[in-house]
Structure formats: structure tokens, C-alpha cells
Amino acid sequence: MKERREQFVSPSMVDSDSPFKRPQAQRVLPDLIGESAGVTNLRAQVAHLLSRQSHGGRLPTLLILGETGTGKGLLAHAIHQASIRAAQPFVDIDCASIPETLLEAELFGVERGAFTDARQTKLGLLQTASGGTIFLDEVGLLPKSLQGKLLKVVEERGVRRLGSTRTEVVDLWVLAATNVDLAAATRDGSFREDLYHRLAAVTLILPPLRARGGDIPLLADYFLARACAEYRLPLKVLAPDAQAAMLAYQWPGNVRQLANMLERVVLLSGDDAVISAGLLALPAGPAAARYVASAHPAPGHHRSIIETFERERVVEALRRTHGNITAAAARLGLPRNTLRYRMLKLRIGSEDFGETPVPPSKPPAKMSGNSAARAKDHATISIRPSEDEVIVHHVLVVEDDPAVRNFLTDLLTEFGHHVESARSGSEALSLLDERSYALILTDLRMPDTDGEGLYQKIAQTWPHLASRVIFVTGDTPSPALAMFFGARNVPIIRKPFTRIELQRVVERILGRES
């Protein structure tokens, strides 16, 4: 079996909260990205086919046609996941990657004693998939010597292992895919005509990327967000001239090429938040040239471009998931808390994505540190009263090392918090006297007021915060100090630490689920 190929759907293959224009199709392939005519028709075909499935009934073989890189394997897996066999095995076989001398044994299995090294009976992949789905990718490259045996499996629903004298029943749904013209292959004799007709009971055509038009920006947004999230980089967006160049390009490698190109651009674009056509390095066609002439933004407008694109993408994800933040974050390839923070930053409320409007939240007020009760009320912001309530905690980072301070600030912002920082204990005390915080992360050893002195001052002046302090240090605390903080349930995180370690401690103190 081969490795899973490039995704053209979001990580959650089947999500019942994702709405599409066609009511049947939305329940079948909810995360297939695109609204082009070819993709819309494909959804409708699959919806119609699966609406007639029944437990115990036979499903027709499907043949998926499409160029290399269009995502045939992921489409096959999505169809399996949408079927009544979703809980059963999905076995993916690349007929082109397994040598012909091994392919028969891999597919059909081996009986003990069939040849010298066959010391025990081994089930083949066809039997392994029984009860579920077998996906034969690049079936056009299946050796002629095995095509007859496969035909027998499809017609008689039985498998005979190498060296065996009996046929064993298998319950298989057979899906196949190819990027070659099988009808032409039957005419030149390289593919059996009877097998072709058996496999092509229902044919699905996955269009090439160049024929999907407006789907290209949608796919690009998804792959950009996914790459930025995977590499823990700030969000990047495509400039208008880059979108034009992508629409004009022919994409011979299809969706896989698009995904790989955008991953490379994310890694090589440095601090550029807006990706221009030059960074893509695509050959520009006439359409792109006409568009680019009027597509360059005025100097200084990059921030508004980013915010506009980001807002549109977030609103669209929330609209498609009926305001479900967890599902929308998965669609965007973002951590859930990061999406919460961006909703607040971009002033996105439920009225923007079709939910019942609610009054906007008020920002936290500046206040004296002596007002402990009021400080608790304003340490968080809520913009939606529901089980997916968008809460942003205000966190203070106290660290004299600028590299560590920036690292902690970036991590906590990624977790979805609003972060401010101080370079010393005395600067932190000044900030605490002016505004409220839900959590304080501080180093132990700092010039001026150190972490221990800062904690004692906090416990005296803002006692409600004494249980909301985390020490992050590269030093080993003295036994007396460790005992002192341990008795008060104040965590000490030793450097170096992992992102998950920090996140768990932060969320435990803030009383949220990991």
C-alpha cells in the first residue's frame, strides 16, 4: 500500500456541519473544496449514487478518471468515508509501484507451502479489505497476466490464494482510478475489454485544475493556511497579481503541484506577509498580464490586503460550518484558540456569518490594580454567548531576554491569547497597576525586581492573581523556593520546554480543556 497523497480536501474528511449549496451533496463530500461546474456535478453524482446504498446490498464498481495530481486517491477515500462501509477497511493499492513479481502475492495472498519461502499462509490485500473498500490506483498499469484474475474477483466475489485449490468469498466494494485512456487501451490490446466494462460500471471524472477556474484561489487559501499552521509561521496571503498569475497558469501537475508550490513559497518568502506573483515564479499568460497591470496595490496597503483576505476567509469558513469554531478552525488549518483571537481582532461577530446577531463585547477597561473583583471581570473578552464562546485571555509575559520574550509572546498569541510583555519585574508592576491580566508568565532571574519578588508583590496587592502565575526559568530553584511555590500550586517550567508542555500548563491554570 502506498503513502497517502496530497490532500485536496481539508483534514476533516467528513464533517456534517459543513453546508454546501446542494442539500444531498453536503452530506456526502462536505469538505471537497470548490464550486466549479465539474466539482459540483461530481458531488451530485456521488450523492445520487450513495443515496441508493443499503446494508447488505452490492455497490457498483467506480472508475475515477483524472490526470496525475488531481486527487483521485483522496476522492476515493472521501467516497468510502461517506458510504455505509466507512467503519470498515479502506485498502489502497498502487498497481504501478509494486513489482509484477510481487503484485499477485500482495493482491491474492499466499497459501503455506506454495513456494519455498512460504512458511505460513498470508492473506492478500483483497481479503484484508473484505467488508470494506479496495481502491486500485493506476489500474491501467495492472499486468495483463493479473487482469483475468481480478475480473474473476469482481464478477464472482471470490479470491483464490497462490497455491490454494479453493476459492474464498470476499465482500468488496471495488474503486479504481487511472490517468490513461482505458477505452483506447482495450483497442490496442493492453487492457482487457471485459475488465474495463466491469470496472467502469459508474465513471467519475475529476477535472484538471486548469479547468476549475475559481476553485484555484479557494484551494490556494487552504494550502497557504495549512502550510503556515504546520510550520508555525504568521499567516500569509496572495496579492491580486499572484492570484491572476495562478488563474492564467496551466498547472500540469494539478492540485499536487499547487500545494507543493505554496508550501515552498511559504518557507522561502521570509517575512513577506503578502505573496506576490514574483515569488510564485510562474510563467505569466496573457490573462495574467492584463490583470496584473491594474492589480498592484498602492504602497502601504499590504496590511489592509491581509486583513481583508483573512477576514473573508474566516467568515467563509464560519458560514460553511454554521458558526462552529472547532470545525471552522479545522477547515482553515488553524488551532482553535488562534481562530478565536483572529475573530476578535478582525471584529467578526455572528451576524457576519449568518447567525443571530449579538451585541458586541466591550474591551477590557483600564483600572487600578487595587480593584481585584473588577480585575477578574475584565481579564477576558467574550464576543459570543454559546458553547463555542470566543474568549481571549489577557496574558503578561515578564522576561529580560528579548529572544525568549518574543518566543513566549508568539506562542501565547498562537494559543489565542492577547499578550503584553515587560522586560523586568518593576515594569510588570507598572503594567499590573494600569490594567488587568488573567495570567502572568515570568522568569525567576531578572535584573531589578526578580521573579520571586514580583510574585510576593502580586500576592500582596492582587491576591486573586497569586494562583495565576507561571515561572519559566533556565535555573534550578533552591529546594526552599521550590517547596514555597509547590505549596501554593505555582508551576515552574524549566527551559528548554516544548510547545505542548507550555500549552498544557497554561490551559490548566485558565481552567480550560487541553
VENRA-V621912 format. One record per backbone hydrogen bond with DSSP energy under -0.5 kcal/mol. CO is the residue of the C=O (numbers start at 1). NH is the residue of the N-H. If there is no record, write none. Layout:
BEGIN
CO & NH
CO & NH
END
This chain:
BEGIN
8 & 33
11 & 13
13 & 31
15 & 18
17 & 19
21 & 23
22 & 26
24 & 27
25 & 28
25 & 29
29 & 32
31 & 10
31 & 33
36 & 40
37 & 41
38 & 42
39 & 43
40 & 44
41 & 45
42 & 46
43 & 47
44 & 48
45 & 49
46 & 50
47 & 51
49 & 52
50 & 53
54 & 57
61 & 202
62 & 64
62 & 176
63 & 65
63 & 204
64 & 178
65 & 206
67 & 70
69 & 255
69 & 256
71 & 75
72 & 76
73 & 77
74 & 78
75 & 79
76 & 80
77 & 81
78 & 82
79 & 83
80 & 83
83 & 86
85 & 88
89 & 133
90 & 92
91 & 93
91 & 135
92 & 2
93 & 95
93 & 137
94 & 97
94 & 98
97 & 99
99 & 102
99 & 103
100 & 104
102 & 106
103 & 107
104 & 108
105 & 109
106 & 125
107 & 126
108 & 124
109 & 162
110 & 122
111 & 114
115 & 118
117 & 119
118 & 113
122 & 110
124 & 128
125 & 129
127 & 130
129 & 132
132 & 173
133 & 91
134 & 136
134 & 175
135 & 93
135 & 137
136 & 139
136 & 177
137 & 95
138 & 141
139 & 142
143 & 146
143 & 147
144 & 148
146 & 150
147 & 151
148 & 152
149 & 153
150 & 154
151 & 155
152 & 156
153 & 157
157 & 170
159 & 161
159 & 168
161 & 164
162 & 111
168 & 159
170 & 172
171 & 131
172 & 174
173 & 134
173 & 175
174 & 62
175 & 136
176 & 64
177 & 139
178 & 66
180 & 182
181 & 185
182 & 186
183 & 187
184 & 188
185 & 190
185 & 191
192 & 196
193 & 197
194 & 198
195 & 199
196 & 200
198 & 201
199 & 202
202 & 63
204 & 65
204 & 206
205 & 207
208 & 211
209 & 212
212 & 215
213 & 216
214 & 218
215 & 219
216 & 220
217 & 221
218 & 222
219 & 223
220 & 224
221 & 225
222 & 226
223 & 227
224 & 228
225 & 229
226 & 230
227 & 231
228 & 233
229 & 232
237 & 275
239 & 242
239 & 243
240 & 244
241 & 245
242 & 246
243 & 247
244 & 248
245 & 249
251 & 254
253 & 256
253 & 257
254 & 258
255 & 259
256 & 260
257 & 261
258 & 262
259 & 263
260 & 264
261 & 265
262 & 266
263 & 267
264 & 268
265 & 269
269 & 272
273 & 237
273 & 275
274 & 276
275 & 239
276 & 279
276 & 280
277 & 281
277 & 282
285 & 289
286 & 290
287 & 291
288 & 292
289 & 293
291 & 294
292 & 295
292 & 296
298 & 301
301 & 305
302 & 306
303 & 307
304 & 308
305 & 309
306 & 310
307 & 311
308 & 312
309 & 313
310 & 314
311 & 315
312 & 316
313 & 317
314 & 318
315 & 319
316 & 320
317 & 321
318 & 323
319 & 322
320 & 19
321 & 324
323 & 325
324 & 328
325 & 329
326 & 330
327 & 331
328 & 332
329 & 333
329 & 334
330 & 11
335 & 339
336 & 340
337 & 341
338 & 342
339 & 343
340 & 344
341 & 345
342 & 346
343 & 348
344 & 347
347 & 349
349 & 352
350 & 353
350 & 355
351 & 354
368 & 371
370 & 372
371 & 375
372 & 376
373 & 377
374 & 378
376 & 379
379 & 394
381 & 392
384 & 386
386 & 389
389 & 391
390 & 383
391 & 393
392 & 381
393 & 395
393 & 418
394 & 438
394 & 439
395 & 420
396 & 441
397 & 399
397 & 422
398 & 443
400 & 402
401 & 405
402 & 406
403 & 407
404 & 408
405 & 409
406 & 410
407 & 411
408 & 412
409 & 413
410 & 414
411 & 415
412 & 417
413 & 416
417 & 419
418 & 395
420 & 397
422 & 399
424 & 428
425 & 429
426 & 430
427 & 431
428 & 432
429 & 433
430 & 434
431 & 434
431 & 435
433 & 369
434 & 367
439 & 396
440 & 470
441 & 398
442 & 472
444 & 446
444 & 451
444 & 452
447 & 425
448 & 450
449 & 425
450 & 454
451 & 455
452 & 456
453 & 457
454 & 458
455 & 459
456 & 460
457 & 461
458 & 462
462 & 465
463 & 466
465 & 468
468 & 440
470 & 442
471 & 473
471 & 493
473 & 495
475 & 477
478 & 482
479 & 483
480 & 484
481 & 485
482 & 486
483 & 487
484 & 488
485 & 488
485 & 490
486 & 489
489 & 491
491 & 471
492 & 494
493 & 473
498 & 502
499 & 503
500 & 504
501 & 505
502 & 506
503 & 507
504 & 508
505 & 509
506 & 510
507 & 512
508 & 511
END
